[in-house]
Amino acid sequence: MSTELLVHPCFEPQTGTWQYVIADPSTKVAAIIDSVLNFDPVKSMIYTETADLLLALVQEKGYTVHRLLETHAHADHLTAANYLQGKLEKIQSIRPEVCIGRRITEVQDRFAQKYGLSTDEYIGVFDKLLEDDEIFKIGELAVQTLYLPGHTPDHVGYMIGANVFCGDSLFNADVGSARCDFPGGNAVDLYKSAQKLLSLPENFRIWTGHDYPPASEGRSEPLPYMTVADQRKANKHLKLGTQAEQFIKWRSERDNSLAEPKLIHQALQVNIRAGRLPRQTEGGYRLLHVPIKMEGSVW
């Protein structure tokens, strides 16, 4: 069975997101991981520039996309999965499946209640809910689903040969780790997930879901991956020897000081719908709800 893999990392700078087009070189069957649908919060406008670049890459390489993979329900960007699914079905006459870990149902129920969504807006919107350690194929490549909770409770990664696409479970060494203060997030779980990744063979590549190059560390260009060996040696939050209690205390204190992600409300409402937009109103608008906090009593 082939374990080789073609990887095309595609960086979206507005949200610092790494998207990946991955393909089996022998069959040219491909998947897209964590695609981005652009959103301008000032204009309240969605546009598809980044997703269209992914489509152009797929067509240039002659790939047939069979799966659109999500690592979790993102709180910092909107997924382009539904948009890409429709476009790709027309281009290649094959409808790719939108896939995510099975615990997305817990996240959907939680945020549907928060934002007032009816069940018919999110039940069954994903084509495939993946089980822990489930193995599926991209062409002749075997892909294993890894359950990696902590950042969110539904979080998964995808392991192909000596490559793991870990989403937000681990960032590059000079960035460290993702926050755990979203509903269902947990620093204890994130520590355990990081240890699962760092226990892999040293030559394995860990492809991250985001990068925020720290100028203070002398780095300006985003990096899509680091090896397990590099992460064990240098990860600023989770390098070898970091104790669970130490990480959990620091992560919890840090998260308490962070503001909400700028696109959290828009992103979650779209992402629990697998990238589908709200229905149009009679006036032709699509509405996303924004919770309002009140200081003092309501008048």
Contacts in CASP RR format, 6 or more apart in sequence:
PFRMAT RR
TARGET T0000
AUTHOR 0000-0000-0000
METHOD contacts of the structure
MODEL  1
MSTELLVHPCFEPQTGTWQYVIADPSTKVAAIIDSVLNFDPVKSMIYTET
ADLLLALVQEKGYTVHRLLETHAHADHLTAANYLQGKLEKIQSIRPEVCI
GRRITEVQDRFAQKYGLSTDEYIGVFDKLLEDDEIFKIGELAVQTLYLPG
HTPDHVGYMIGANVFCGDSLFNADVGSARCDFPGGNAVDLYKSAQKLLSL
PENFRIWTGHDYPPASEGRSEPLPYMTVADQRKANKHLKLGTQAEQFIKW
RSERDNSLAEPKLIHQALQVNIRAGRLPRQTEGGYRLLHVPIKMEGSVW
1 140 0 8 1.000
1 142 0 8 1.000
2 24 0 8 1.000
2 25 0 8 1.000
2 26 0 8 1.000
2 140 0 8 1.000
2 141 0 8 1.000
3 141 0 8 1.000
3 142 0 8 1.000
3 160 0 8 1.000
3 161 0 8 1.000
3 162 0 8 1.000
4 24 0 8 1.000
4 25 0 8 1.000
4 141 0 8 1.000
5 22 0 8 1.000
5 23 0 8 1.000
5 24 0 8 1.000
5 25 0 8 1.000
5 141 0 8 1.000
5 160 0 8 1.000
5 161 0 8 1.000
5 163 0 8 1.000
6 22 0 8 1.000
6 23 0 8 1.000
6 24 0 8 1.000
6 25 0 8 1.000
7 20 0 8 1.000
7 21 0 8 1.000
7 22 0 8 1.000
7 163 0 8 1.000
7 207 0 8 1.000
7 224 0 8 1.000
8 20 0 8 1.000
8 21 0 8 1.000
8 22 0 8 1.000
8 23 0 8 1.000
8 57 0 8 1.000
8 61 0 8 1.000
9 18 0 8 1.000
9 19 0 8 1.000
9 20 0 8 1.000
9 207 0 8 1.000
9 224 0 8 1.000
9 225 0 8 1.000
10 18 0 8 1.000
10 19 0 8 1.000
10 20 0 8 1.000
10 21 0 8 1.000
10 50 0 8 1.000
10 53 0 8 1.000
10 54 0 8 1.000
10 57 0 8 1.000
11 17 0 8 1.000
11 18 0 8 1.000
11 19 0 8 1.000
11 211 0 8 1.000
11 222 0 8 1.000
11 224 0 8 1.000
12 18 0 8 1.000
12 19 0 8 1.000
12 36 0 8 1.000
12 38 0 8 1.000
12 50 0 8 1.000
12 77 0 8 1.000
13 222 0 8 1.000
14 38 0 8 1.000
14 77 0 8 1.000
15 36 0 8 1.000
15 76 0 8 1.000
15 77 0 8 1.000
15 210 0 8 1.000
15 263 0 8 1.000
16 210 0 8 1.000
16 211 0 8 1.000
16 212 0 8 1.000
16 222 0 8 1.000
17 34 0 8 1.000
17 36 0 8 1.000
17 74 0 8 1.000
17 76 0 8 1.000
17 77 0 8 1.000
17 209 0 8 1.000
17 210 0 8 1.000
18 34 0 8 1.000
18 207 0 8 1.000
18 208 0 8 1.000
18 209 0 8 1.000
18 210 0 8 1.000
18 211 0 8 1.000
18 222 0 8 1.000
18 224 0 8 1.000
19 32 0 8 1.000
19 33 0 8 1.000
19 34 0 8 1.000
19 35 0 8 1.000
19 36 0 8 1.000
19 50 0 8 1.000
19 54 0 8 1.000
20 32 0 8 1.000
20 33 0 8 1.000
20 34 0 8 1.000
20 165 0 8 1.000
20 207 0 8 1.000
20 224 0 8 1.000
21 30 0 8 1.000
21 31 0 8 1.000
21 32 0 8 1.000
21 33 0 8 1.000
21 54 0 8 1.000
21 57 0 8 1.000
21 58 0 8 1.000
21 61 0 8 1.000
21 63 0 8 1.000
22 30 0 8 1.000
22 31 0 8 1.000
22 32 0 8 1.000
22 33 0 8 1.000
22 138 0 8 1.000
22 160 0 8 1.000
22 165 0 8 1.000
23 29 0 8 1.000
23 30 0 8 1.000
23 31 0 8 1.000
23 61 0 8 1.000
23 63 0 8 1.000
23 138 0 8 1.000
24 30 0 8 1.000
24 138 0 8 1.000
24 139 0 8 1.000
24 140 0 8 1.000
24 141 0 8 1.000
26 139 0 8 1.000
26 140 0 8 1.000
27 139 0 8 1.000
27 140 0 8 1.000
28 61 0 8 1.000
28 62 0 8 1.000
28 63 0 8 1.000
28 64 0 8 1.000
29 63 0 8 1.000
29 64 0 8 1.000
29 65 0 8 1.000
29 66 0 8 1.000
29 138 0 8 1.000
29 139 0 8 1.000
30 58 0 8 1.000
30 61 0 8 1.000
30 63 0 8 1.000
30 64 0 8 1.000
30 65 0 8 1.000
30 66 0 8 1.000
30 138 0 8 1.000
31 65 0 8 1.000
31 66 0 8 1.000
31 67 0 8 1.000
31 68 0 8 1.000
31 69 0 8 1.000
31 96 0 8 1.000
31 138 0 8 1.000
31 143 0 8 1.000
32 54 0 8 1.000
32 58 0 8 1.000
32 65 0 8 1.000
32 67 0 8 1.000
32 68 0 8 1.000
32 69 0 8 1.000
32 84 0 8 1.000
32 96 0 8 1.000
33 69 0 8 1.000
33 70 0 8 1.000
33 71 0 8 1.000
33 158 0 8 1.000
33 165 0 8 1.000
34 69 0 8 1.000
34 70 0 8 1.000
34 71 0 8 1.000
34 74 0 8 1.000
34 79 0 8 1.000
34 165 0 8 1.000
34 167 0 8 1.000
34 209 0 8 1.000
35 50 0 8 1.000
35 51 0 8 1.000
35 54 0 8 1.000
35 68 0 8 1.000
35 79 0 8 1.000
35 80 0 8 1.000
35 81 0 8 1.000
35 84 0 8 1.000
36 50 0 8 1.000
36 51 0 8 1.000
36 77 0 8 1.000
36 78 0 8 1.000
36 79 0 8 1.000
36 80 0 8 1.000
37 46 0 8 1.000
37 48 0 8 1.000
37 50 0 8 1.000
37 51 0 8 1.000
37 77 0 8 1.000
37 78 0 8 1.000
37 79 0 8 1.000
37 80 0 8 1.000
37 83 0 8 1.000
37 270 0 8 1.000
37 275 0 8 1.000
38 46 0 8 1.000
38 47 0 8 1.000
38 48 0 8 1.000
38 49 0 8 1.000
38 50 0 8 1.000
38 51 0 8 1.000
38 78 0 8 1.000
39 45 0 8 1.000
39 46 0 8 1.000
39 47 0 8 1.000
39 77 0 8 1.000
39 78 0 8 1.000
39 263 0 8 1.000
39 266 0 8 1.000
39 267 0 8 1.000
40 46 0 8 1.000
40 47 0 8 1.000
41 262 0 8 1.000
41 263 0 8 1.000
41 266 0 8 1.000
46 78 0 8 1.000
46 277 0 8 1.000
48 80 0 8 1.000
48 83 0 8 1.000
50 80 0 8 1.000
51 80 0 8 1.000
51 83 0 8 1.000
51 84 0 8 1.000
51 87 0 8 1.000
54 80 0 8 1.000
54 84 0 8 1.000
55 84 0 8 1.000
55 87 0 8 1.000
55 88 0 8 1.000
55 91 0 8 1.000
58 65 0 8 1.000
58 88 0 8 1.000
59 91 0 8 1.000
64 92 0 8 1.000
64 94 0 8 1.000
65 84 0 8 1.000
65 88 0 8 1.000
65 92 0 8 1.000
65 94 0 8 1.000
65 96 0 8 1.000
66 94 0 8 1.000
66 96 0 8 1.000
66 97 0 8 1.000
66 138 0 8 1.000
66 139 0 8 1.000
67 96 0 8 1.000
67 97 0 8 1.000
67 98 0 8 1.000
67 99 0 8 1.000
67 128 0 8 1.000
67 136 0 8 1.000
67 138 0 8 1.000
68 81 0 8 1.000
68 84 0 8 1.000
68 85 0 8 1.000
68 96 0 8 1.000
68 97 0 8 1.000
68 98 0 8 1.000
68 99 0 8 1.000
69 99 0 8 1.000
69 100 0 8 1.000
69 158 0 8 1.000
69 165 0 8 1.000
70 79 0 8 1.000
70 81 0 8 1.000
70 98 0 8 1.000
70 99 0 8 1.000
70 100 0 8 1.000
70 101 0 8 1.000
70 126 0 8 1.000
70 271 0 8 1.000
70 274 0 8 1.000
71 100 0 8 1.000
71 155 0 8 1.000
71 156 0 8 1.000
71 157 0 8 1.000
71 158 0 8 1.000
71 165 0 8 1.000
71 166 0 8 1.000
71 167 0 8 1.000
71 168 0 8 1.000
71 169 0 8 1.000
71 209 0 8 1.000
72 100 0 8 1.000
72 104 0 8 1.000
72 107 0 8 1.000
72 151 0 8 1.000
72 152 0 8 1.000
72 154 0 8 1.000
72 155 0 8 1.000
72 156 0 8 1.000
72 167 0 8 1.000
72 168 0 8 1.000
73 100 0 8 1.000
73 104 0 8 1.000
73 107 0 8 1.000
73 108 0 8 1.000
73 111 0 8 1.000
73 152 0 8 1.000
73 154 0 8 1.000
73 268 0 8 1.000
73 271 0 8 1.000
73 272 0 8 1.000
74 267 0 8 1.000
74 271 0 8 1.000
75 152 0 8 1.000
75 182 0 8 1.000
75 261 0 8 1.000
75 263 0 8 1.000
75 264 0 8 1.000
75 267 0 8 1.000
75 268 0 8 1.000
76 210 0 8 1.000
76 261 0 8 1.000
76 262 0 8 1.000
76 263 0 8 1.000
76 264 0 8 1.000
76 267 0 8 1.000
77 263 0 8 1.000
77 267 0 8 1.000
78 263 0 8 1.000
78 266 0 8 1.000
78 267 0 8 1.000
78 270 0 8 1.000
78 271 0 8 1.000
78 275 0 8 1.000
79 270 0 8 1.000
79 271 0 8 1.000
79 274 0 8 1.000
79 275 0 8 1.000
80 275 0 8 1.000
81 98 0 8 1.000
81 274 0 8 1.000
81 275 0 8 1.000
82 98 0 8 1.000
82 273 0 8 1.000
82 274 0 8 1.000
82 275 0 8 1.000
82 276 0 8 1.000
82 277 0 8 1.000
83 275 0 8 1.000
84 96 0 8 1.000
85 95 0 8 1.000
85 96 0 8 1.000
85 98 0 8 1.000
86 95 0 8 1.000
88 94 0 8 1.000
88 95 0 8 1.000
88 96 0 8 1.000
89 95 0 8 1.000
89 96 0 8 1.000
97 127 0 8 1.000
97 128 0 8 1.000
98 125 0 8 1.000
98 126 0 8 1.000
98 127 0 8 1.000
98 128 0 8 1.000
98 274 0 8 1.000
99 126 0 8 1.000
99 127 0 8 1.000
99 128 0 8 1.000
99 129 0 8 1.000
99 130 0 8 1.000
100 126 0 8 1.000
100 128 0 8 1.000
100 129 0 8 1.000
100 130 0 8 1.000
100 154 0 8 1.000
100 156 0 8 1.000
100 274 0 8 1.000
101 129 0 8 1.000
101 130 0 8 1.000
101 131 0 8 1.000
101 145 0 8 1.000
101 147 0 8 1.000
101 154 0 8 1.000
101 156 0 8 1.000
102 129 0 8 1.000
102 130 0 8 1.000
102 131 0 8 1.000
102 132 0 8 1.000
103 149 0 8 1.000
103 153 0 8 1.000
103 154 0 8 1.000
104 126 0 8 1.000
104 129 0 8 1.000
104 154 0 8 1.000
104 272 0 8 1.000
105 129 0 8 1.000
106 153 0 8 1.000
106 154 0 8 1.000
107 152 0 8 1.000
107 153 0 8 1.000
107 154 0 8 1.000
107 272 0 8 1.000
108 122 0 8 1.000
108 123 0 8 1.000
108 272 0 8 1.000
110 183 0 8 1.000
110 184 0 8 1.000
111 117 0 8 1.000
111 183 0 8 1.000
111 268 0 8 1.000
111 269 0 8 1.000
111 272 0 8 1.000
112 118 0 8 1.000
112 119 0 8 1.000
112 121 0 8 1.000
112 122 0 8 1.000
112 272 0 8 1.000
114 291 0 8 1.000
115 265 0 8 1.000
115 268 0 8 1.000
115 269 0 8 1.000
115 288 0 8 1.000
115 289 0 8 1.000
115 291 0 8 1.000
116 289 0 8 1.000
117 269 0 8 1.000
117 272 0 8 1.000
117 273 0 8 1.000
121 273 0 8 1.000
121 276 0 8 1.000
121 278 0 8 1.000
121 279 0 8 1.000
122 272 0 8 1.000
122 273 0 8 1.000
122 274 0 8 1.000
125 272 0 8 1.000
125 273 0 8 1.000
125 274 0 8 1.000
125 275 0 8 1.000
125 276 0 8 1.000
126 274 0 8 1.000
130 136 0 8 1.000
130 145 0 8 1.000
130 156 0 8 1.000
131 145 0 8 1.000
132 145 0 8 1.000
132 146 0 8 1.000
132 147 0 8 1.000
132 156 0 8 1.000
133 144 0 8 1.000
133 145 0 8 1.000
133 146 0 8 1.000
133 147 0 8 1.000
134 144 0 8 1.000
134 145 0 8 1.000
135 142 0 8 1.000
135 143 0 8 1.000
135 144 0 8 1.000
135 145 0 8 1.000
136 142 0 8 1.000
136 143 0 8 1.000
136 145 0 8 1.000
137 143 0 8 1.000
138 160 0 8 1.000
141 160 0 8 1.000
141 161 0 8 1.000
142 160 0 8 1.000
142 161 0 8 1.000
143 158 0 8 1.000
143 159 0 8 1.000
143 160 0 8 1.000
144 158 0 8 1.000
144 159 0 8 1.000
144 160 0 8 1.000
145 156 0 8 1.000
145 157 0 8 1.000
145 158 0 8 1.000
146 156 0 8 1.000
146 157 0 8 1.000
146 158 0 8 1.000
146 159 0 8 1.000
146 164 0 8 1.000
146 166 0 8 1.000
146 196 0 8 1.000
147 155 0 8 1.000
147 156 0 8 1.000
148 155 0 8 1.000
148 156 0 8 1.000
148 157 0 8 1.000
148 166 0 8 1.000
148 167 0 8 1.000
148 169 0 8 1.000
148 193 0 8 1.000
148 196 0 8 1.000
148 197 0 8 1.000
149 155 0 8 1.000
149 185 0 8 1.000
149 186 0 8 1.000
149 189 0 8 1.000
149 190 0 8 1.000
149 193 0 8 1.000
150 169 0 8 1.000
150 180 0 8 1.000
150 184 0 8 1.000
150 185 0 8 1.000
150 186 0 8 1.000
150 187 0 8 1.000
150 188 0 8 1.000
150 189 0 8 1.000
150 190 0 8 1.000
150 193 0 8 1.000
151 168 0 8 1.000
151 169 0 8 1.000
151 178 0 8 1.000
151 179 0 8 1.000
151 180 0 8 1.000
151 182 0 8 1.000
151 185 0 8 1.000
151 190 0 8 1.000
152 168 0 8 1.000
152 182 0 8 1.000
152 184 0 8 1.000
152 185 0 8 1.000
153 184 0 8 1.000
153 185 0 8 1.000
153 186 0 8 1.000
153 189 0 8 1.000
155 167 0 8 1.000
155 168 0 8 1.000
155 169 0 8 1.000
155 193 0 8 1.000
157 164 0 8 1.000
157 165 0 8 1.000
157 166 0 8 1.000
157 167 0 8 1.000
157 169 0 8 1.000
158 164 0 8 1.000
158 165 0 8 1.000
159 165 0 8 1.000
162 201 0 8 1.000
162 203 0 8 1.000
162 204 0 8 1.000
162 205 0 8 1.000
163 204 0 8 1.000
163 205 0 8 1.000
163 207 0 8 1.000
163 225 0 8 1.000
164 197 0 8 1.000
164 200 0 8 1.000
164 204 0 8 1.000
164 205 0 8 1.000
164 206 0 8 1.000
164 207 0 8 1.000
165 207 0 8 1.000
165 209 0 8 1.000
166 197 0 8 1.000
166 206 0 8 1.000
166 207 0 8 1.000
166 208 0 8 1.000
166 209 0 8 1.000
167 207 0 8 1.000
167 208 0 8 1.000
167 209 0 8 1.000
167 210 0 8 1.000
168 178 0 8 1.000
168 208 0 8 1.000
168 209 0 8 1.000
168 210 0 8 1.000
169 178 0 8 1.000
169 190 0 8 1.000
169 193 0 8 1.000
169 194 0 8 1.000
169 197 0 8 1.000
170 176 0 8 1.000
170 177 0 8 1.000
170 193 0 8 1.000
170 194 0 8 1.000
170 197 0 8 1.000
170 198 0 8 1.000
170 206 0 8 1.000
170 208 0 8 1.000
170 231 0 8 1.000
170 235 0 8 1.000
170 238 0 8 1.000
171 177 0 8 1.000
171 178 0 8 1.000
171 208 0 8 1.000
171 209 0 8 1.000
171 210 0 8 1.000
171 211 0 8 1.000
171 212 0 8 1.000
172 208 0 8 1.000
172 211 0 8 1.000
172 223 0 8 1.000
172 226 0 8 1.000
173 226 0 8 1.000
173 230 0 8 1.000
173 231 0 8 1.000
173 233 0 8 1.000
173 234 0 8 1.000
173 235 0 8 1.000
173 236 0 8 1.000
173 239 0 8 1.000
174 213 0 8 1.000
174 214 0 8 1.000
174 217 0 8 1.000
174 219 0 8 1.000
174 234 0 8 1.000
174 236 0 8 1.000
175 210 0 8 1.000
175 211 0 8 1.000
175 212 0 8 1.000
175 213 0 8 1.000
175 214 0 8 1.000
175 236 0 8 1.000
176 235 0 8 1.000
176 236 0 8 1.000
176 237 0 8 1.000
176 238 0 8 1.000
177 190 0 8 1.000
177 194 0 8 1.000
177 235 0 8 1.000
177 237 0 8 1.000
177 238 0 8 1.000
177 247 0 8 1.000
177 251 0 8 1.000
178 190 0 8 1.000
178 210 0 8 1.000
179 251 0 8 1.000
179 254 0 8 1.000
179 255 0 8 1.000
179 258 0 8 1.000
180 186 0 8 1.000
180 187 0 8 1.000
180 189 0 8 1.000
180 190 0 8 1.000
180 251 0 8 1.000
180 252 0 8 1.000
180 255 0 8 1.000
181 255 0 8 1.000
181 256 0 8 1.000
181 258 0 8 1.000
187 247 0 8 1.000
187 248 0 8 1.000
187 251 0 8 1.000
187 252 0 8 1.000
187 255 0 8 1.000
188 244 0 8 1.000
188 248 0 8 1.000
190 251 0 8 1.000
191 238 0 8 1.000
191 244 0 8 1.000
191 247 0 8 1.000
191 248 0 8 1.000
191 251 0 8 1.000
194 238 0 8 1.000
197 206 0 8 1.000
197 228 0 8 1.000
197 231 0 8 1.000
198 228 0 8 1.000
198 231 0 8 1.000
198 232 0 8 1.000
198 235 0 8 1.000
198 238 0 8 1.000
198 240 0 8 1.000
200 206 0 8 1.000
200 228 0 8 1.000
201 228 0 8 1.000
202 227 0 8 1.000
202 228 0 8 1.000
202 229 0 8 1.000
202 232 0 8 1.000
203 227 0 8 1.000
203 228 0 8 1.000
203 229 0 8 1.000
204 227 0 8 1.000
204 228 0 8 1.000
205 225 0 8 1.000
205 226 0 8 1.000
205 227 0 8 1.000
205 228 0 8 1.000
206 225 0 8 1.000
206 226 0 8 1.000
206 227 0 8 1.000
206 228 0 8 1.000
206 231 0 8 1.000
207 224 0 8 1.000
207 225 0 8 1.000
208 224 0 8 1.000
208 225 0 8 1.000
208 226 0 8 1.000
211 222 0 8 1.000
211 223 0 8 1.000
211 224 0 8 1.000
213 219 0 8 1.000
213 220 0 8 1.000
213 221 0 8 1.000
213 222 0 8 1.000
213 223 0 8 1.000
231 238 0 8 1.000
231 239 0 8 1.000
232 239 0 8 1.000
232 240 0 8 1.000
233 239 0 8 1.000
233 240 0 8 1.000
235 242 0 8 1.000
237 247 0 8 1.000
237 250 0 8 1.000
237 251 0 8 1.000
238 247 0 8 1.000
261 267 0 8 1.000
265 288 0 8 1.000
265 289 0 8 1.000
265 290 0 8 1.000
265 291 0 8 1.000
266 288 0 8 1.000
269 278 0 8 1.000
269 288 0 8 1.000
269 289 0 8 1.000
270 276 0 8 1.000
270 277 0 8 1.000
270 288 0 8 1.000
277 286 0 8 1.000
278 286 0 8 1.000
278 287 0 8 1.000
278 288 0 8 1.000
279 286 0 8 1.000
280 286 0 8 1.000
281 287 0 8 1.000
END
